[in-house]
Amino acid sequence: MSFPNIPDVTPEIDIDREDVINLLLASIAFEELGLAHIFNAEAEKIQYISI
């Protein structure tokens, strides 16, 4: 079995303070959305059991 040939990539990422703030807010929003979906699924399970 041979090892994969991975090229030497050195990406340059240049983001300023405003971009960082926007990315953090978007990350928090997506995390909140994921938690809301989990809570909703659990609530639906409880409703199904109590019927």
C-alpha positions in Angstrom: 0.0 0.0 0.0 1.5 3.3 -1.0 1.1 6.7 0.6 -0.9 9.4 -1.1 0.9 12.2 -2.8 -0.1 15.4 -1.0 1.1 18.6 -2.7 2.8 21.3 -0.6 0.0 23.9 -0.3 0.6 27.0 1.7 -2.6 29.0 1.5 -2.6 32.6 2.5 -5.8 33.7 4.3 -6.2 37.4 5.0 -9.2 38.3 7.0 -9.7 41.5 8.9 -11.5 42.2 12.2 -14.9 42.7 10.6 -14.7 39.4 8.8 -13.7 37.6 12.0 -16.6 39.1 13.9 -19.0 38.1 11.1 -17.6 34.5 11.0 -18.0 34.2 14.7 -21.5 35.4 14.7 -22.4 33.1 11.9 -20.8 30.2 13.7 -22.8 30.9 16.9 -26.0 31.3 14.8 -25.5 27.9 13.2 -24.8 26.3 16.5 -28.0 27.7 17.9 -29.9 26.5 14.9 -28.5 23.0 15.4 -29.5 23.0 19.1 -33.0 24.2 18.2 -33.4 21.2 15.9 -32.2 18.8 18.6 -34.6 20.3 21.1 -37.5 20.2 18.6 -36.8 16.5 17.9 -36.7 15.7 21.6 -39.9 17.5 22.2 -41.6 15.6 19.3 -40.4 12.3 20.9 -42.0 13.4 24.3 -45.2 14.3 22.6 -45.3 11.0 20.8 -44.8 9.1 24.1 -47.4 11.1 26.0 -50.2 10.6 23.5 
